[in-house]
Amino acid sequence: MTTTSSFTACTHRIRAFIERGGGGDTAFATLVRELFALQFAHVAPYRRLCEARGVSPESLGDWRQIPAVPAAAFKEFELTSLAPSECVAVFHSSGTTEHRPSRYFHSADSLAVYEAALRPWFARHVLPTAWSAFRPAMVCLAPPPQLAPHSSLVHMFACVSATFGGSGSRFLATVGADKAWQLDSAAALDALREAESAGQSVVLLGTAFMFVHMLDELARRSLCFTLPPGSRLMETGGYKGRSRELPKAELHALLTDRLGVPPESIVCEYGMSELSSQAYSLVANHSVFHFPPWCRALVVSPETGREVPDGETGLLRIFDLANVGSVLALQTEDLAVRRGDGFELLGRAAPAEARGCSLLAA
Amino acid sequence: MTLPNYFLADLPPEADLTPAMVTDACLTLKRNRAHYLAVRDTPSILRTLVRTGEDWLCDDYPFRRFALKEGPLHTGFSAHTLATGLDHFFKQLTGENIEALLAQELGPAHRFDAFCASNSDSRTRRLALATGPELVGHITAGCVPNAAFMAILLGLLTRSAQFIKCSRGGAFLPRVFLHSLYGSEPKLAACIEIAAWRGGSPALEEALFAQCDAVTATGEDVSVEKVRRALPPRVRFAGYGHQVSFGYITREAISGWRAKKIVAAAAADVVAWDQLGCLSPHVFYVEDNNVGFALQFAEQLAAELERREAAEPRGKISTEDAAHIAARRAIYEVRAAHSPETTRHWCSADSTAWTVVYEADARFALSCLNRFIYVKPVLDVGEALRGADPVRDHTSTVGLAAQEHELEGLAKQFARWGATRLCPLGQMQNPPLTWRHDGRLLLGDMVRWTDWEQ
C-alpha cells in the first residue's frame, strides 16, 4: 500500500486548496514541496531521476528547481505512487501513430482531485455567463466514456456534462477499428438543428480534427447554422494526422461562418493525459493560455533549462498540484512564448528541418 | 565586401521569382554556354577550377573572408566549422584529382574534346566522344555546400550550362563560390545560375525542367521522387535521396595505443559541418564484449567534444532544433537514472552544443544531429549490421577504426551488406573528389556517348 496516510492528508489539503480557488504563492509553494517529497518517496523512477540530478526534498531550494519529468517518460515508466489495486482508471495519450501510449494511473482519490481541478476552470472559461441559472446541453464531438475508457479528454467531457450539462448533452462519435474517432455526422447535424430550433444556448466540445470533420460535413451539405446567443465552442488538441489541418485562425473563422458563433465565444483548451489541470485561452483569436492557480507553467530555454524572459520562446514546463498520484512537474515538448503569467502556445517542436542532407525525421 | 547582383540568388529575399524569370535565365544560360563554355577544352577548365580552389585556400582571399564573416549568419555554422569544411573541399580541388576523376569516369581525360580510345576501346577498334547536357538543373537541399560545389565542378567539366536551385537559406556558400568564379572568369560564371526558393514551387520548377536536358536532385526521398515525377520523359535524371552514416570501432583498435587518436577522429566526424551532412555519423558502434570499451569510448568522446566546443564551437541553432535536443536528452536522462548499466549520457552544460548517449541497444538510432551522437556497444560486426538493418538501404558511409589485419574482412562485410563508402574514422565528411556518390558513377547519368567504329 503506497498511498500512505500522509499522502491522503496531502491530497485532502490540495483538494481544499483547489476548491478555494488557490491561495497565494506561499501556500502553493508549501503544498508543492509537500507533494514533491511524497512523490520523491513513492514514485521510484522519479526518485532515481531526482537523485541523478542531486535534488532531494531536503536539498530543494525554490520549488521551480523540482525536476520535471519528460512527458515521453510516461510511455516507458509507470510514474505513479499508486499500488495496482488502487487504480480505478488509466488514461492513455492519444495519437494513432503511437506504438506505446503514455499511461497515467488514477485512484478514486486522485480522480476526485482531477475532477475537482477541471470543473471550476472549465466553468470559468467555457460556460456561458448565465450557466448557473441554466444548464446548457453539452454536445461532445467525441465517443462516450464506455467506448473510450482511456481518454482523459472523454473523461473530462463526461465530468463537465454530468456537472454542468442539460438534458440535451450527448456524445457524438464512435471509435473505429484503427482506434480513430469517427464523427456521427447525422447525430451532429441533429444536435445542431435541435439547438438552433430550441433557441437555447449550447456548448460544443471537441478536438480540432473533429471540428474539421464536422465543418467538412456541413460544407458537403452546404449547411450553415446560427447557434443561439450564449453558445460556446471549446476546441482542443492537435490533429495527429486525423483530418486535414487548418491554421487555428482559419478553423475559428470557419466555425463562426458555419455555426454562427462569434469569435469571442470560441475557447481553446490545452491539456494532456499526463496532466490533471487544463489551461484555457481567454479570447478565441488571442492564443494566450492560463492555467488555474494550482498549476504553474514556466517557459524554459531548451539551451539552458532556465526560465526565458517575457516575450521569448522556450519549452513549456508545468507544475500541477492536481497531479497527486503521479509526478507534479512535467516537461512538455511544446514550444511557447512567455506572456506574463500565461503563455502563447506555438505547438509541438516539430522535427526540425534538417539543414544537412540527413533528412530522416527522428 | 558586398556581392553584386549577378545571380537570381542575389536578389533580396522579398523579390518574388516568376516562371518567366526562370525561363529567361535558362535561355540566357544556353546562349552563354554556346559562346563561352562549349568551345572550351578540358585543360583550360581544369586550370580555372584549380586556380579557384587555390584561391579559396588563401586566408586573405576576399571571397573566403566574406564567406567566413557572413557565413555564420546565413548558414548557422561557426566560422571555424566553415573554414574547416571549406578547406577540406578545396584541398581536393587539384589538377591531379580532377584528372583522376575524369580517368575514373571516362578513361582518357580529353573525352569531351575529341574522339579517343581507352584500352578496351582500342581492343574493340573504337573511338568514343562524350557529350554533356546542354543545360543541367541541380536541385540541392540543406546548407552543407559540398553537393552544390561538386555539381558545379562536374557541370563545368561536361561543358553544361547549369541552373542550381537551393533551398531557402542553403544558397549562401554556393553563391559566394560562384561569385568567386565570376571574379576570375566572368564568362564561365555567366553559364551558371543560382536561385533559392522553397521546395514544392511547381510553377518555377516546371519552367526550369522544361529547359533542362538533365536534372540532379539531392534531399529527402520524397522530394527527390517529386522532382523525378515532375520531369518530362526526355530529361535525364540523377537522384540522391537521404542517406545516413555510422562508425565502427573494433575492440583491438580501441584497446590499443591509438585509442586517443580514435576518439579524436570520432569527434572530428561529429564536429564536421555540425554533423549535418549525410556522411556524418549518427552512431558509433564499438566492439565491447562486456568489458566496458564502449562506455569508456563514450566518456572520452564526450570529453573530446567538450574540448572541441571551446575551439570550434557549434553554430547557433533554432529554438526548435534546441528543443529537439533538449527533449531527446530529457528522456535519456530518465533512462540513465533508471538503468545506468544500459544507458548513460553526457551533455554540454548550459547549452545543447554537444551530447553523447551511450545505449546498450544495437538498434540504429537516428541522431537529432547538431553534435548529438550515439555510442552503442556490440559484440561483433554481425550485431552492428543487424542493428543497422533498418537503414541498410539508406547507408552511405561507414567510418572504420580497426587494426590493419582486421580491415579487409570488415570492409568486405560492410560492402556486401550495402554500405557504399568505407573510410578511416575522422574522414567521414571528407570524401575524395572521386567519391562515387551513393555508390554510383559521377558522370554516368549525365553523359551521352558517341561510339565511332573504325
Interface residues (C-beta under 8 A of the other chain):
Chain A: P45 R48 L49 E51 A52 R53 V69 P70 A72 A73 E76 F77 S301 P302 E303 T304 G305 T313 G314 L315 Q331 E333 L335 A349 A350 P351 A352 A354 R355 G356 C357 S358 L359 L360 A361 A362
Chain B: T75 G76 A141 G142 C143 V144 A147 G169 G170 T218 G219 E220 Y240 H242 Q243 V244 S245 W273 D274 Q275 L276 G277 C278 S280 H282 I317 S318 T319 E320 D321 A322 A323 H324 I325 A326 A327 R328 A330 I331 E333 V334 R335 A336 A337 H338 D350 S351 T352 L366 S367 C368 L369 V391 H394
